[in-house]
Amino acid sequence: MKTTVTVFEQYQFTPGQKIRIEKSKRAGDWEVIDVTDRKVTLKCPVSGKEFTWDAFCYHVTDEECEWPQK
């Protein structure tokens, strides 16, 4: 019997990529600084602060929009 399954894949970031995270404790605009197999380093374009986290994002959509948001 077939059933509907929602499938998620970890997103493969690219250094220099500008991203927006929504509905998360890491919500906001970020620039991807570095990527390894397990970690991603993001930089806030407003404060300039950098954070390295375990890979955590999943791709939802691509949009043409203002970045960073004010």
N, C-alpha and C positions, 0 to 999 in steps of 0.2 A: 504494500500500500504506500503510495506517495503522499508526502506532506510538505507544506511550505517551510523552508528553512532560511533563516537570515544568516548570511555568511559575511564575516568581517575579515579584512586583511590589514596587517600593519602597514602604514603608509611609509614609503621610501622617500625621505627628505633629500633635498639637494642643497648644498651650501650656497648661500646668496638668495635663496628663495624667501619671498615675503609671504607670511601666512597670517591668518586670523583664527583664533581659537574661540569658540563660543560654548556657552553652557558648561563651563568647567572651572575648577579652582585656578586654572592657568589662563583664564579668558583674557583676550586682548590681542593686540597686533605684535608680531614678532618677526625677526629676521633669523633665518637658520645660519648659524656660524660654523658648526662642525657636526659630523654624523659618523658614528661607528656602528658596528653590528648591534650594539645594545643601548647606546646612549645618543642623545641629541642635545646640542648646545644651542640655546636660543638667546637672542639679544633684544631687549626692549628698545624700540626706536625713539622713545620719549626720554626715558631715564638713562639709557645706555647700559643698564645692568644686564649681566649675562648669567644664565642658569644652565646647568647640565642636569638632565633628568633621564631616567630610563625611558626608552621609546614607549610612547603612549597613545599616539593619535591614529585615527582612521580617516581615510578620505571620504568626504561627503559630496562636495561640489566645487567647481571653479567659478569665480565671479569676477567681473570687471567692476571695481569699486575704489573709493578713496582709501589710501593707505598712507600713514596710519590714520585711524579715526581720531577725531578730536573730542 
